[in-house]
């Protein structure tokens, strides 16, 4: 009898060990590359999203964020996601304009200049965005807006004429075209390289949010920030479709619920921080002011030119988005 009990106990132990091993094998870890510093609200929001997924899934799916371009540089993230080198990641949407013109819609000057307008544009463009990402083997989880974009420059700017020959940081095709229309000289610089670029004179100007200036302590190199409110670009968090389809329905639901929370929290945080960032730039010695009438008129004209050019490139899909936006 003792021999039987011992034998039975051994079988039970073996089964228990097998179940434990099976559970361990079922647990999955996703590394999530991020382009921006850990202290940036986009990265903080992504970290909370990752923590929520990990906790709500009971550890079955662990997401680990890698901010500051530490896993893949900003320019490498989209490719890493498409090729499956990373299952999930975050990318500035408008930086992908060379992949598809649709990605540039939120970087068209003066099309959407407030958070409410930017949200409306997002809803109008989301069906086309989903379709474009699906064709690339990706699935959109959520987006978060940046605050309205302003003009940073080392010298005072009263009109576009003052931008002639200025070394201008470009981070996507739209800002490169903007630089050309301003008469500036565009230079491609990712967020992680920003401080060094301004410190070494590679760039003297850029269009970006108060958030970017605060993160990079831009006041150490630049004196002026003009609140032109040109547009509100967005970051998106996307997942590789093969990785997504490898999750069971329960885990997918956990991720979708966390993504919905991250989207709401991220947009709310962007609104909250928008004026705070401007205050911080001023507190650190920068001249923070609205654009002159001449500069505003120059930007409006450039915006009309860029929107017309974009509609030509984006074709029927682009027209669908703009029509949907204007109809809302």
ABEGO torsion letter per residue (X at the ends): XAAAAAAAAAAAAAAAAAAAAAAAAABBBBBBBBABBAABAAAAAAAAAAAAAAAAAGGABBBBBBBGGAABBAAAAAAAAAAGABABBBBBAAAAAAABAAAAAAABBGABABAAAAAAAAAAAAAAAAAAAAAAGBBBABBBBBBBBBBBBABBBABAAAABGBBBBBABAAAAAAAAAAGBBBBBBBAAAAAAAAAAGABABBBBBAAAAAAAGAAAABABBBBAGABBBBBBBBBBAAAAAABBAAAAAAAAAAAAAAAAAAAAAAAAAAAAAAAAAAAAGBBBBBBBAAAAAAAAAAAAAAAAAAAAAAEAAAAAAAAAAAAX
